[in-house]
Amino acid sequence: MSESATKKILLSGSRPTGRQHLGNYVGALAQWLELQDECDCLFMIADWHALTNNYNDTSVLPENIRNQVIDWLAVGLDPAKATIFVQSAIKEHAELALLLGMFTPLGLVERSTSWKDAVVEQQNDELRTYGFLGYPVLQAADILIYQAHIVPVGKDQVEHIEKAQDLAQKVNVRYGEVFRVPQWRLGKSAVLLGNDGRKMSKSYGNCIYLSETPEEVWEKVRVMMTDPARVRKTDPGDPEKCLVWTYHKVFTPEERHAEIVENCTGAKWGCIQCKRVLDDALKAHFGPARERRAALEANPDQWKDVLTEGNKKARERAQATMEVVREKLHLFEDGK
């Protein structure tokens, strides 16, 4: 039995929204780096999902996919350990989503938090679409088609995995063991705010991107919010009220934490000195990623080759599942 056959299958992914930032890194990528050694991982560029609430202009998708894959590879996702693929390249996702839709009560999708928030409460008529309503069904297809054991999620995504569980069990009760019932795994990651103290978001312009140069990163760290009560260098600070400290806890080696707290609370360091320590930590942490990025940029077709191979592997798995689904559901197959 191969090593991959003994590992649990894990599926995760994200929509191609462009360059990845530190929030994406601590929220998902850092965990993926550990999981790719522990599990049989599939990491998906969810481009169909990107259309559910952003269908008016798809011209940015090719560049966003490129940037996202390069960011993933640069931080250390290894195509020799994990399958990296594009959702829309695997047409079987759409076929299974269609079939699962036959088993999906309207109430199951109408209870989705995203639907209730955007369409029911905010009355966003642009999102009153079949695609947005059916988002959880497509997501269930993404998971079930790879017979995933584990799906790492944040607390706000647990309901989607529960829907996938419901649909898998509903099919299994009627037609036998068609799908593995997946389980969620809650992430342990920190939440990083943007350098202005708000949610890190591209729309706010407050992100620190993985692809930025050390000079660009420093300019964003330099203006990062600190304890508002610390007006002068001689004023003692409170790290728990300082945005910089939240970054230190993630990226600065733990053996330096006591030193940072002492110099802040004792007013021995000015905020700019504390930010310099953080900047050095970020340079050290992402130094290997910058080296990998330089190699990727020097070979502009490498990211495409990774997707070509990943799509092939994902497609073989998806096709195997769909053969079982068609047989169990007594669907017509040409030549059989």
Secondary structure, 3 states (H helix, E strand, C coil): CCHHHHCCEEEEEECCCCCCEHHHHHHHHHHHHHHHHHCEEEEEECHHHHHCCCCCCCCCHHHHHHHHHHHHHHHCCCCCCEEEEEHHHCCHHHHHHHHHHCCCCHHHHHCCHHHHHHHHHCCCHHHCCHHHHCHHHHHHHHHHCCCCCEEEECHHHHHHHHHHHHHHHHHHHHHCCCCCCCEEEECCCCCCECCCCCECCHHHCCCCECCCCHHHHHHHHHCCCCCCCCCCCCCCCCHHHCHHHHHHHHHCCHHHHHHHHHHHHCCCCCHHHHHHHHHHHHHHHHHHHHHHHHHHHHCCCHHHHHHHHHHHHHHHHHHHHHHHHHHHCCCCCCCC
